[in-house]
């Protein structure tokens, strides 16, 4: 008889969050851009269900990011979470592109405007995971 322990991470650092994304999201390979998100409690424990937005445009845009931030803010407030974690996904490989950084910048700015607590945004390509920290985007807009 084998004793299987359920995956139960505690997400306190960016490294913890990246490790959780690596564990939870596989296999890699995306037919179109997507945005995954998970909510995290004050104790660092994520809500056990992940959600995704499919058919995301390649460029999210301010209106789309504002809509996402408003939805996240409402859920965080209603359900009592501490923050949300985002994983941008796109087909292809390579490190974060200018479009990836722009999407992250737009999400950071929208969440800041809506006072939505947000961790480091991560990117998953068909081959790898990458953090896109706030200091990797244009500071003028966030």
C-alpha positions in Angstrom: 0.0 0.0 0.0 1.4 3.4 -0.9 0.7 6.5 1.0 0.2 9.4 -1.4 0.5 12.9 0.2 -1.6 15.5 -1.6 0.4 18.5 -3.0 0.1 21.2 -0.5 2.5 24.1 -1.1 3.0 27.1 1.1 3.6 30.1 -1.2 5.7 32.7 0.6 8.2 33.7 -2.1 8.4 34.1 -5.8 10.5 30.9 -5.9 7.7 29.1 -4.1 5.1 30.3 -6.6 7.3 29.4 -9.6 7.8 25.9 -8.1 4.0 25.6 -7.7 3.3 26.6 -11.3 6.0 24.1 -12.5 4.3 21.3 -10.5 0.7 22.2 -11.4 0.8 23.2 -15.0 2.0 20.4 -17.3 2.5 19.4 -19.9 3.5 22.7 -21.4 2.3 23.6 -24.9 -0.3 26.2 -25.7 -2.5 26.5 -28.8 -3.3 30.1 -27.9 -2.5 32.6 -25.1 -4.1 31.9 -21.8 -4.1 33.4 -18.3 -4.1 31.0 -15.3 -4.7 32.4 -11.8 -4.7 31.1 -8.3 -5.8 32.7 -5.0 -3.5 32.6 -1.9 -4.6 33.0 1.7 -2.8 34.9 4.4 -1.2 31.7 5.5 0.5 31.2 2.1 -1.8 28.3 1.2 -3.3 28.5 -2.2 -7.0 27.8 -2.9 -7.1 24.2 -4.2 -8.7 25.1 -7.5 -6.9 26.8 -10.4 -8.7 28.8 -13.0 -7.8 29.9 -16.5 -9.0 32.4 -19.1 -8.8 30.8 -22.5 -8.8 32.6 -25.9 -6.9 35.5 -24.4 -5.8 38.0 -27.0 -2.0 38.1 -27.7 -2.1 41.7 -26.3 -4.3 41.9 -23.3 -4.9 45.7 -23.4 -5.9 48.1 -20.7 -9.6 47.3 -20.9 -9.0 43.5 -20.6 -6.6 43.9 -17.7 -9.0 46.3 -15.9 -11.8 43.7 -16.3 -9.5 41.0 -14.9 -8.4 43.1 -12.0 -11.9 44.1 -11.1 -13.0 40.4 -11.1 -10.0 39.4 -9.0 -10.5 42.2 -6.6 -14.2 41.2 -6.0 -13.2 37.6 -5.5 -10.4 38.4 -3.1 -12.7 40.6 -1.1 -15.6 38.2 -1.1 -13.6 35.1 -0.3 -11.0 36.6 2.0 -7.9 35.7 0.1 -4.6 37.7 0.6 -3.5 37.9 -3.1 -3.8 36.5 -6.6 -1.0 34.9 -8.6 -1.0 35.0 -12.4 0.6 32.8 -15.0 0.6 34.1 -18.6 0.8 31.3 -21.2 1.7 31.5 -24.8 2.8 29.3 -27.7 6.4 29.2 -28.7 9.6 29.4 -26.7 12.2 31.8 -25.6 12.4 34.3 -22.7 9.7 36.9 -22.1 9.1 39.0 -25.3 8.2 42.6 -25.4 4.5 41.6 -25.7 4.8 39.3 -22.6 6.4 42.2 -20.7 3.7 44.6 -21.9 0.9 42.2 -20.9 2.5 41.8 -17.4 2.9 45.6 -17.2 -0.8 46.1 -18.1 -1.9 43.5 -15.5 0.4 45.0 -12.8 -1.0 48.5 -13.5 -4.6 47.4 -13.5 -4.2 45.5 -10.3 -2.5 48.4 -8.6 -5.3 50.8 -9.7 -7.9 48.3 -8.4 -5.9 47.7 -5.2 -5.7 44.0 -5.9 -2.8 42.4 -4.1 -0.7 40.5 -6.7 2.4 38.4 -6.6 5.1 38.2 -9.3 3.6 37.4 -12.7 5.0 34.3 -14.4 5.1 33.3 -18.0 4.9 29.7 -19.4 5.9 29.1 -22.9 5.8 25.7 -24.7 9.2 24.9 -23.2 9.8 26.9 -20.0 8.6 29.0 -17.1 9.9 32.6 -16.6 9.2 35.2 -13.8 8.3 38.7 -15.0 8.8 40.8 -11.9 7.6 44.3 -11.6 11.1 45.7 -12.1 11.3 44.0 -15.5 8.5 46.1 -16.9 8.3 49.9 -17.5 8.1 51.5 -14.1 6.4 54.6 -15.5 3.1 52.8 -16.0 2.8 50.7 -12.8 
